[in-house]
Amino acid sequence: MTNDGNAILREIQVQHPAAKSMIEIARTQDEEVGDGTTSVIILAGEMLSVAEQFLEEEMHPTVIISAYRQALEDIIEILRDNISVAVDVSDREQMLKIIRSCVGTKFIKKWSDLACQIALDATSTVAMEDNGHREIDIKRYAKVEKIPGGTMEDSKVLRGVMLNKDVTHPKMKRKIKNPRIILLDCSLEYKKGESQTNIEISKETDFAKILELEEQYIQQICEDVIRVKPDLIFTEKGVSDLAQHFLVKAGITAIRRVRKSDNNRIARAVGATVVNRTDELKEDDVGTQCGLFEIQNIGDEYFTFLTECQNPKACTILLRGASKDILAEVERNLQDAMNVARNVMVDPRLVPGGGAGEMALAQALNEKAKLITGVSQWPYRAVSRALEIVPRTLIQNCGANTIRTITALRAKHVSAGNTSWGIDGETGTIVDMNDFGIWEPFSVKAQTYKTAIETAILLLRIDDIVSGTKKQIDNGSGGGGEAAPQTSAPDAE
């Protein structure tokens, strides 16, 4: 249950090569900018359908393609110079407005304030400045944890990390203030030989000796750990019973079999280093930036919380909701919202939403088409017609009169300086996006046009489709013969 274009198309299995590339572009869009997956499909489809009449008139695909290319360059240029506005990334109110416009069409619209706060907090937490280069890795460091139960209002961004783990030994502490944290990548148990090992024992005392060696080894690694006086240990591997005993005696809490990705997140949140060997532990490797470690029981599971971190560079988004389906949809919506926040932080320019940007572009392209001589001005004009599909779809979606509204909107955009007039997606009326407050990141829009037009160009280059499937034909007499490979050759599909 979703209205995320990419999530739907991911599940569809198609045979037709042209349809395959259409599904591929939704994925590209999702991976590149994370939003605008539906728009890119609609636009690419429309670009192809306006090209159809030229193909019927026997205009050569190369002519159409060169016109499309020219149009794309002009679109990006007009979008950057005339339509987009710069935005102040540090202004929280403005950022929330932008994210709200992304959330507005989604399922979580009802909780849009909460969702916007969550998306903005999570994105600003994981943003890192490195030699003037901004790196915002949402995928890796902003983990969404979904726990069914509770209400949507209970969702929040933790200043730190949450794991679905409990302590390894019941006597270990379940709540520590300002813990010293160590992250290990090695197991706290006796290492077995890589290959099969045979030991011949001649005296019965030897067996006791072997066991003693194992114990000594475990004692040694535990002493290495205890030496740096941690309160809390996370390891990606196991912790043996004996090691637990030593750690409990030293008053240390251990949590085992933590996922590697979780360990990396904890490292960024508490300022610790993941260590591969216990004998290499130093004071610098200990994480001290966590304010509170506690284990809470939510539902019927235990969860480890590392919160109140001083300057976390990783965070966990805790989502609560009625059912798994709702949580999955909310997660998808939040991913989109976080991507929007990230795009604006990386490239702080905005374009008016609600079909206003497309309409302004269509108008500008129409004006430019008058300066183009020769036959290529027609496909160039067609691109401007194709862009109108976005406001048109918005009008259709809320059941208003399409032709009347589009004509009125076109009239608005003819006069200069009216680039921000678009469609209110709920009532289908014409509104000024400056007052209505729907803005989209420039990078999303630019990526949408690039992907859509380039896909149209790619598909226009195809002359024939030759499919080499062999079909079994039953001759009625019981003997089955094989037909020659079928070739279907639609005109430039």
ZAMARGU-4260 file (C-alpha; in steps of 0.2 Angstrom, whole numbers, plus 5000, padded with zeros to 4 digits):
<rodrens>
0) 5000/5000/5000 | 5010/5015/4994 | 5010/5030/4982 | 5029/5030/4980 | 5031/5028/4962
5) 5047/5018/4964 | 5041/5006/4977 | 5027/5001/4965 | 5037/4999/4949 | 5050/4989/4959
10) 5037/4975/4961 | 5032/4975/4943 | 5039/4962/4931 | 5039/4966/4913 | 5046/4959/4897
15) 5045/4973/4885 | 5063/4981/4884 | 5056/4999/4883 | 5045/4997/4898 | 5060/4990/4907
20) 5070/5005/4904 | 5056/5016/4910 | 5056/5006/4927 | 5075/5008/4927 | 5073/5027/4927
25) 5062/5027/4942 | 5076/5018/4951 | 5089/5030/4945 | 5079/5044/4951 | 5076/5036/4968
30) 5095/5033/4971 | 5101/5049/4964 | 5089/5062/4973 | 5076/5051/4982 | 5061/5060/4976
35) 5051/5064/4960 | 5050/5046/4955 | 5032/5047/4949 | 5035/5064/4940 | 5050/5056/4930
40) 5039/5042/4923 | 5025/5053/4918 | 5037/5066/4910 | 5047/5052/4900 | 5030/5045/4894
45) 5024/5061/4889 | 5040/5066/4880 | 5038/5050/4869 | 5020/5053/4866 | 5022/5070/4859
50) 5036/5063/4848 | 5024/5051/4840 | 5016/5063/4828 | 5033/5068/4821 | 5037/5050/4818
55) 5021/5048/4809 | 5025/5063/4798 | 5041/5054/4794 | 5053/5066/4803 | 5069/5058/4806
60) 5072/5053/4824 | 5089/5062/4824 | 5081/5078/4821 | 5069/5076/4835 | 5083/5070/4846
65) 5094/5086/4843 | 5079/5097/4846 | 5076/5087/4863 | 5094/5089/4867 | 5093/5108/4864
70) 5077/5109/4874 | 5085/5100/4889 | 5100/5112/4889 | 5089/5127/4889 | 5077/5120/4902
75) 5092/5117/4915 | 5098/5135/4911 | 5081/5143/4913 | 5078/5134/4928 | 5094/5139/4936
80) 5094/5157/4931 | 5076/5163/4930 | 5065/5151/4940 | 5075/5145/4955 | 5078/5155/4971
85) 5092/5153/4983 | 5088/5147/5001 | 5097/5149/5018 | 5100/5132/5024 | 5102/5138/5042
90) 5085/5145/5043 | 5075/5131/5051 | 5058/5138/5047 | 5062/5139/5028 | 5069/5121/5028
95) 5053/5114/5036 | 5043/5123/5023 | 5052/5114/5009 | 5051/5097/5018 | 5033/5100/5021
100) 5029/5102/5002 | 5037/5085/4999 | 5027/5077/5013 | 5011/5085/5007 | 5007/5072/4994
105) 5011/5057/5005 | 5003/5046/5018 | 5011/5055/5033 | 5003/5072/5028 | 4992/5071/5044
110) 5008/5071/5054 | 5017/5083/5043 | 5024/5094/5056 | 5031/5079/5066 | 5038/5071/5050
115) 5047/5087/5044 | 5055/5089/5061 | 5061/5071/5061 | 5068/5072/5043 | 5077/5089/5046
120) 5084/5084/5063 | 5090/5067/5056 | 5098/5075/5041 | 5107/5089/5050 | 5113/5076/5063
125) 5122/5065/5050 | 5129/5080/5040 | 5148/5081/5040 | 5160/5094/5034 | 5176/5088/5028
130) 5188/5100/5019 | 5174/5111/5013 | 5165/5095/5006 | 5148/5091/5013 | 5144/5073/5015
135) 5127/5068/5021 | 5125/5049/5021 | 5107/5046/5026 | 5107/5028/5021 | 5121/5022/5032
140) 5120/5034/5047 | 5101/5038/5049 | 5094/5021/5053 | 5075/5020/5054 | 5069/5007/5067
145) 5051/5002/5066 | 5042/4996/5081 | 5024/4991/5079 | 5013/4998/5093 | 5010/5015/5101
150) 5005/5029/5090 | 5013/5040/5076 | 5015/5054/5089 | 5027/5043/5099 | 5040/5043/5084
155) 5056/5053/5087 | 5074/5056/5082 | 5086/5049/5095 | 5101/5059/5099 | 5111/5043/5097
160) 5108/5025/5093 | 5096/5012/5097 | 5098/4993/5094 | 5087/4978/5096 | 5098/4969/5109
165) 5098/4965/5127 | 5113/4963/5139 | 5122/4945/5138 | 5121/4942/5157 | 5107/4946/5169
170) 5118/4953/5182 | 5125/4967/5171 | 5119/4985/5173 | 5104/4990/5162 | 5107/5009/5165
175) 5123/5019/5165 | 5125/5037/5165 | 5140/5044/5155 | 5146/5027/5150 | 5164/5024/5143
180) 5161/5013/5128 | 5172/5001/5119 | 5168/4994/5102 | 5176/4978/5097 | 5176/4968/5081
185) 5183/4952/5089 | 5175/4938/5099 | 5178/4937/5118 | 5179/4918/5117 | 5192/4905/5114
190) 5198/4905/5096 | 5196/4888/5089 | 5209/4882/5076 | 5205/4886/5058 | 5207/4868/5052
195) 5203/4852/5062 | 5216/4850/5076 | 5220/4833/5084 | 5229/4833/5101 | 5236/4817/5108
200) 5236/4816/5127 | 5246/4804/5136 | 5243/4809/5154 | 5226/4814/5162 | 5234/4830/5169
205) 5237/4836/5151 | 5218/4838/5148 | 5216/4849/5163 | 5231/4859/5156 | 5223/4862/5140
210) 5207/4868/5148 | 5218/4879/5159 | 5226/4887/5143 | 5209/4891/5136 | 5204/4899/5152
215) 5220/4909/5153 | 5217/4915/5135 | 5200/4922/5139 | 5206/4929/5155 | 5220/4938/5146
220) 5208/4946/5133 | 5196/4951/5147 | 5211/4959/5156 | 5215/4969/5141 | 5198/4976/5140
225) 5196/4979/5158 | 5213/4989/5158 | 5205/5004/5149 | 5191/5004/5162 | 5175/5004/5151
230) 5157/5003/5157 | 5150/4996/5141 | 5157/4984/5128 | 5149/4981/5111 | 5156/4967/5101
235) 5151/4961/5083 | 5155/4943/5088 | 5151/4932/5103 | 5155/4933/5121 | 5159/4916/5130
240) 5151/4912/5148 | 5168/4913/5156 | 5172/4931/5148 | 5154/4936/5154 | 5159/4931/5172
245) 5175/4941/5172 | 5166/4956/5164 | 5152/4955/5177 | 5165/4955/5191 | 5173/4971/5184
250) 5156/4979/5183 | 5156/4980/5164 | 5140/4978/5153 | 5143/4968/5137 | 5132/4967/5122
255) 5136/4954/5108 | 5133/4951/5090 | 5130/4969/5085 | 5128/4971/5066 | 5143/4979/5058
260) 5133/4994/5052 | 5126/4997/5069 | 5143/4997/5076 | 5149/5010/5064 | 5134/5021/5069
265) 5138/5019/5087 | 5156/5024/5083 | 5150/5040/5075 | 5138/5044/5089 | 5149/5042/5104
270) 5166/5046/5096 | 5173/5028/5099 | 5184/5018/5087 | 5180/5000/5082 | 5195/4990/5088
275) 5200/4973/5080 | 5211/4966/5093 | 5209/4968/5112 | 5228/4970/5115 | 5228/4986/5104
280) 5215/4995/5115 | 5221/5013/5120 | 5212/5027/5129 | 5208/5036/5112 | 5197/5021/5107
285) 5185/5024/5121 | 5169/5033/5117 | 5164/5045/5130 | 5151/5056/5121 | 5136/5046/5126
290) 5126/5054/5140 | 5115/5039/5144 | 5114/5020/5141 | 5099/5011/5146 | 5089/4996/5141
295) 5070/4998/5139 | 5057/4985/5136 | 5045/4990/5122 | 5031/4978/5118 | 5039/4961/5121
300) 5057/4965/5116 | 5072/4973/5124 | 5080/4988/5116 | 5097/4996/5120 | 5097/5015/5119
305) 5112/5026/5118 | 5105/5043/5120 | 5110/5061/5125 | 5126/5061/5115 | 5135/5077/5114
310) 5138/5079/5096 | 5132/5064/5087 | 5136/5061/5069 | 5124/5047/5067 | 5106/5044/5073
315) 5091/5032/5074 | 5074/5037/5070 | 5061/5028/5081 | 5045/5025/5072 | 5029/5019/5081
320) 5013/5015/5072 | 4998/5003/5072 | 5004/4990/5059 | 5018/4984/5049 | 5011/4991/5033
325) 5009/5008/5040 | 5026/5008/5047 | 5034/5003/5030 | 5024/5017/5021 | 5029/5030/5034
330) 5047/5024/5032 | 5047/5026/5013 | 5039/5044/5015 | 5052/5049/5028 | 5066/5043/5017
335) 5059/5054/5003 | 5058/5069/5016 | 5076/5066/5022 | 5082/5065/5004 | 5074/5082/5001
340) 5082/5089/5016 | 5099/5082/5010 | 5097/5089/4992 | 5093/5107/4999 | 5108/5106/5010
345) 5120/5100/4996 | 5113/5112/4983 | 5103/5126/4992 | 5092/5132/4977 | 5073/5130/4976
350) 5060/5129/4962 | 5041/5132/4965 | 5031/5116/4966 | 5013/5112/4961 | 5017/5112/4942
355) 5022/5130/4943 | 5040/5127/4938 | 5035/5116/4923 | 5022/5129/4917 | 5035/5143/4918
360) 5047/5132/4908 | 5034/5128/4895 | 5031/5147/4893 | 5050/5151/4891 | 5053/5137/4879
365) 5038/5143/4868 | 5046/5160/4867 | 5063/5152/4863 | 5055/5141/4850 | 5051/5157/4840
370) 5069/5160/4837 | 5073/5143/4830 | 5072/5141/4811 | 5069/5125/4801 | 5060/5110/4805
375) 5067/5107/4823 | 5057/5120/4831 | 5042/5109/4831 | 5049/5095/4842 | 5056/5109/4853
380) 5039/5116/4855 | 5033/5099/4859 | 5044/5098/4874 | 5036/5113/4881 | 5019/5105/4878
385) 5025/5089/4886 | 5030/5098/4902 | 5012/5104/4904 | 5008/5086/4909 | 5013/5089/4927
390) 5001/5103/4931 | 4988/5094/4920 | 4990/5078/4931 | 4988/5088/4947 | 4972/5095/4941
395) 4965/5078/4935 | 4970/5071/4952 | 4958/5082/4961 | 4944/5081/4948 | 4944/5099/4942
400) 4941/5105/4925 | 4957/5102/4916 | 4956/5112/4900 | 4949/5128/4908 | 4962/5127/4923
405) 4977/5124/4911 | 4971/5138/4900 | 4970/5150/4914 | 4987/5145/4921 | 4995/5147/4904
410) 4987/5165/4903 | 4995/5168/4921 | 5012/5163/4915 | 5012/5174/4899 | 5015/5190/4909
415) 5033/5191/4915 | 5038/5188/4933 | 5023/5176/4936 | 5034/5160/4937 | 5027/5155/4954
420) 5009/5152/4950 | 5004/5133/4950 | 4990/5121/4955 | 4983/5118/4973 | 4983/5099/4972
425) 4968/5097/4983 | 4956/5110/4976 | 4963/5111/4958 | 4963/5130/4959 | 4977/5141/4954
430) 4988/5148/4968 | 5004/5158/4970 | 5017/5146/4977 | 5025/5160/4986 | 5010/5161/4997
435) 5005/5143/4996 | 5022/5138/5002 | 5026/5123/4990 | 5044/5122/4985 | 5055/5109/4978
440) 5074/5107/4978 | 5082/5112/4962 | 5092/5096/4961 | 5077/5085/4961 | 5069/5095/4947
445) 5084/5096/4936 | 5087/5077/4939 | 5069/5073/4934 | 5070/5083/4917 | 5087/5076/4913
450) 5082/5058/4916 | 5065/5060/4908 | 5072/5068/4892 | 5087/5057/4890 | 5076/5041/4892
455) 5065/5048/4878 | 5080/5051/4867 | 5086/5034/4871 | 5070/5026/4866 | 5068/5036/4851
460) 5084/5030/4844 | 5077/5012/4843 | 5072/5007/4825 | 5067/4989/4828 | 5064/4977/4841
465) 5070/4959/4836 | 5064/4946/4849 | 5071/4929/4846 | 5058/4918/4855 | 5054/4901/4848
470) 5036/4897/4848 | 5029/4879/4848 | 5015/4877/4835 | 5004/4862/4837 | 5000/4855/4819
475) 4984/4847/4825 | 4991/4830/4819 | 5000/4828/4836 | 5017/4832/4829 | 5024/4848/4835
480) 5035/4858/4823 | 5045/4874/4828 | 5042/4891/4819 | 5056/4902/4814 | 5060/4916/4827
485) 5047/4929/4827 | 5052/4947/4823 | 5041/4961/4828 | 5046/4978/4821 | 5035/4992/4828
490) 5040/5009/4821 | 5052/5017/4833 | 5045/5011/4849
</rodrens>
